[in-house]
Amino acid sequence: MKKILYIVLLLVALGGLIAITSPVFTQEKPQTKSIEAYFSPIPTGQVGGIRDRIIKAISDTQKTIDIAIFDFTSDVVAQSLKSAKEEKGVKVSVIMDRKQAGNKYSKYEFLNNNFNVISMTGKSGKSMHHKFCIFDNKMVMTGSYNISENAESFNYENVVFISDKSIVKKYQEVFEEMWNKR
C-alpha cells in the first residue's frame, strides 16, 4: 500500500512539474510557422504582386532587414527601405552582386548612400546570385525574384515568405558568412 502511495505522489509531483514548465505557465509563445507563395506577373486570383508583399514586409519590420540580391533596380522598394530607416530606425544591410551593382539601372549608389551595402562576387569571380531578404530575424523571403521592374512585370518569377525560426536562422547564418567575407 505504501508503494502505491509513493508512486501516486511521485506521479502527482511530476505532473505538477510538467504543468509548471509548460508554455501556459512560462509565458512562452509558441512559434507560428507559415509559408506564403507569390508569383509574377500577377496570376489570376492572386491579390497584389510580389513587390506589394515585399513593401508590406518592409513596413511591418521594426529592427533589421538583411538583403542578399543579384539585381536591385526598383525605385519603389528602395524608397520603402529608406522610409523604414527614417521613420522607425530600421537597420538595412544589403549584399549585391558586384557586376550588377555597376549596371546603369542599379540602385547600388542609392542603397550605398543610405544603408550598409557591400558588393561581391561568388567563388572564382562568378555571380553572387542569391535572392533573399530577412525581416527582423523572423521571416525570410526567397525565390527567383530580383528586386526589379522586369521581375515584377515581365519575367515569370516566384517567392516564398517563410516564418520558421530554424529556416530563418539558416539564411541569417549564410548572410552573416557572406557579410564577414568582405
N, C-alpha and C positions, 0 to 999 in steps of 0.2 A: 504494500500500500504506500509506504514511504517513497519507494522508487517511482511510482506513478505520480505522486505529488511533486517530486523533484523534476520529473520530465515535464509535467504541465507547467510548473513555474518557469523552467528553462525556456519552453516554447513561448510563453507569455512575454518573458523578458526579451527574447529575440524578436518577437513580433513587434513589440514596442520600439525596439532599436531600429528595425526596418522602417516602421512608420515615421519615426522622428527624422530619419535621413532621407525620406522620400522628397521629391520636388515640392509637394504640397506644403511641407513643413520647413524646408530650407529656402523657400522663396526662389528657387531656380526656375527659370523659364525654359520650358522645352523648346528646342530649336525647331523653327518652322522651315521645312525644306520645300523648295519649289523650283520648277523649271518652266520658263515661258519661251516659246518659239515664235520668231518673227521672220518675215520674208520680204524681199523687194525684187522688182517693183511690187507694190501692194497688191496681193492677190484678192480675188473676190471673197468677201466675208471677213477679211482682216480689217479692223478699225485702226487706222494710223499705221505709219511706216516704221521702219527701224529707227530712223533719225528721231522721230517723235518719242519713241521709247527711251532712246539714249538721253534726250533732253529731260525727260521725266526723271530718269535715274540721277542725272546731274542735279536737278533741282531738289531731289529728295536727300542728297548727300549732305552730311553735316561736317565731316572732318577731312577725308582724303579721297582722292581719285588718282589711281595709277593706271597709265595707259601705255600699252606696247602696240604700236601700229605701223604697218608698212607705209601707208599713204594717207595723209590727212590734208584735205583741201576744203573742208566745209566751213564757211564763214559762220553759219548759224550755230554749229556745235562749238566752234572756237569762242564765240561771243557768250554762249551759255556757260562755258567753263569760266570765263572772265567774270561774269556776273556772280557765279557761286563763290569765287575767290573774294570779290569785293563786298558782297552782301553778307556772307557767312564765314569768311576766313578759311574756306576750303583750300587745303594744300593739294596742288595738282603737280604730278610728276609724269613726264612723257618720255618714252623711248621711241625714236623713229628710225626708219631705215635711212642710212646716210645718203644713198643715191636719190631716193625720193624726197628727202629734205631739200635737195637742191633743185627740184622741179619748180618751174616758174609759177605753178598754181599752188604750191605747197604753203601751208600755214606755219611752216617751221619758224620763220622770223617772228611772226606774231606770238606764237607759243613761247619761243625763247625769250622774248621781251617781257612776258607776263608770268611765266612759270619756270619750274625746274625742268629743263629739257636736255636730253643728250641724243646724238645720232650715232648709230653704229652699224657695222656690217655683221653678217653672220660669219661662220667659220670660213676660213680661206678666202675672205673678201666677198663672199656670197651675200645674199639678201638677209636682212632681219625681217622675216616675213610673218611674224606674229600679228594677230589681230585680237587683242583682248583689253578689257577695261575692268578694273577692280574698284568697287564703290564701298567706302567705309569698311573695308575688310569683311564685308557681309555678303556681297553679291558680285558675281563676275559675269561679264558679257563676253562671249567668244563665238567665232564663226568665220565665215568667208568675207564678211563686210569690212571694207575700208571706210574710213570716215570721209566720204566724198559724195559729190552730187551724182557722179556716174554710178556709184554703188547704190544710191538711193533710187534713182530714176530709170536707169538703163540696164544695168547688169542684173542677172539673176543671182541673188545673194541670200544669205541666211545668217541668223544669230540665235543663240540661246542665252537667256539670262538665268543664272543658276544661283540659288540661295541655299548653300550647303557648306557648313564650316570646313569640312575636310577637303572639298573640291577647291573652295576659295583659297585655303591655305596653300595648296599645291601651286596655284597660279601666283600667289604672293611670293612664294619661295623662288619661282622662276624669274619673276620680275626683279626681285632683290639681287639675285645672282647676276643677271644681266647688268643691272644698275651699278653694281660694285666692280664690274669689269672695265668701266670707263677709264 
